[in-house]
Amino acid sequence: AMAAAPRWRERLFALYFLSHIPITLLFDLQPLLPAGLCPAALTELLQGYAAAFNDPMMLQPPEWFKAFIYCEAFLQMPFFPIAAYAFLKGGCKWIRTPAIIYSTHVATTLVPILAHILFHDFSKPEDLGPQTLRERLTLLSVYVPYLLIPLLILYTMLCHPHYSHVEKRKRK
């Protein structure tokens, strides 16, 4: 018998991709925009988040972090509605390869981000970054879902029988 699609995971993935659209458009892309282009309310929300979680990357992004935001804008963002559709509909085997590419790419970008949060020296007075281990772990908790969910997507696409056993066409 054919393996059924893993529905709870597909619903989680759909929610992940749907929620990512407003987060990306309203917040994540702000560091790429010229100052004053963004509505003040959104800028204030981002500054409030950065202060609450001691996240210096969103307010003063290093160049390598900005490069990841460009990837999010031009590679990931167009994929979000497509992936949201596929996982909401469920059982769409055609999403397998794009989802493998997406999840591998994103999980890889999280390695330097998490290393920066854990190990960077934020001790200069002008640094906005986390000062204590607790602050580092709190900030880490904001970013970790963007590692774990892509890894779960990757695992599902590679190992779940619904996605891993792609139908072989019968030879005539």
WOBEL-V734064 format. One record per run of one state. SS is the DSSP state (2 for helix, 1 for strand, 0 for the rest). FROM is the first residue (numbers start at 1). LEN is the number of residues. If there is no record, write none. Layout:
BEGIN
ss from len
SS FROM LEN
SS FROM LEN
END
This chain:
BEGIN
ss from len
0 1 6
2 7 22
0 29 1
2 30 3
0 33 7
2 40 14
0 54 2
2 56 4
0 60 3
2 63 27
0 90 5
2 95 25
0 120 13
2 133 27
0 160 1
2 161 4
0 165 8
END
